[in-house]
Amino acid sequence: MGKPKVRDITPERRQLLKARIAQYSIDDFVTVFGNIRGSPFLRGDTGKHFCTFDWAMKKANFQKIIEGNYGD
């Protein structure tokens, strides 16, 4: 079984996305997704825990990823 993929933008996900879009720039999103792609920890390569879309879009976690403060 692989890592879960986002299939639907649920109302909860839509709310998280709208909040992050209102708060951050497109460059911040590029940074976040680049940091996820470049981090074995966030990709789940170092264990069974990995970053999910829902986790990454939460305010505190989004900020952690931008700052590189996620336990790599």
C-alpha positions in Angstrom: 0.0 0.0 0.0 1.4 3.4 -1.0 1.0 6.8 0.5 -2.4 8.3 0.2 -3.2 10.7 -2.6 -5.5 13.6 -2.4 -8.6 12.7 -4.4 -11.2 15.3 -3.3 -11.2 18.8 -2.1 -13.5 18.4 0.9 -15.1 21.4 2.6 -12.5 21.1 5.3 -9.7 21.0 2.8 -11.1 24.0 0.9 -11.3 25.9 4.2 -7.6 25.1 5.0 -6.5 26.0 1.4 -8.4 29.3 1.4 -6.9 30.3 4.8 -3.3 29.5 3.6 -3.9 31.3 0.2 -5.1 34.4 2.1 -2.1 34.3 4.4 0.8 33.3 2.2 2.2 34.1 -1.3 2.7 31.8 -4.2 6.4 31.9 -3.5 5.7 30.5 0.0 3.7 27.7 -1.5 6.6 26.9 -3.9 8.9 26.9 -0.8 6.6 24.6 1.1 6.2 22.0 -1.7 9.9 22.2 -2.5 10.8 21.6 1.2 8.4 18.6 1.2 9.9 17.2 -2.0 13.4 17.7 -0.7 12.9 16.2 2.8 13.2 12.5 3.3 11.5 13.0 6.7 8.4 14.8 5.2 8.3 12.3 2.3 8.3 9.4 4.8 11.5 7.9 3.6 12.9 7.7 7.2 10.0 5.8 8.8 6.3 5.1 8.7 5.3 8.7 9.4 5.0 11.2 6.5 3.5 14.5 5.6 0.0 14.5 4.3 -1.8 17.3 2.5 -4.1 17.9 5.4 -1.2 18.1 7.9 0.8 20.4 5.6 -2.1 22.8 5.1 -2.7 23.4 8.8 -1.5 26.9 9.8 1.2 25.8 12.3 2.5 23.0 10.1 2.7 25.2 7.0 4.8 27.7 8.9 7.0 24.9 10.2 7.7 23.7 6.7 8.4 27.2 5.4 10.9 27.7 8.3 12.5 24.2 7.9 11.4 23.3 11.5 10.0 19.8 11.1 12.5 17.3 12.4 14.6 16.4 9.4 
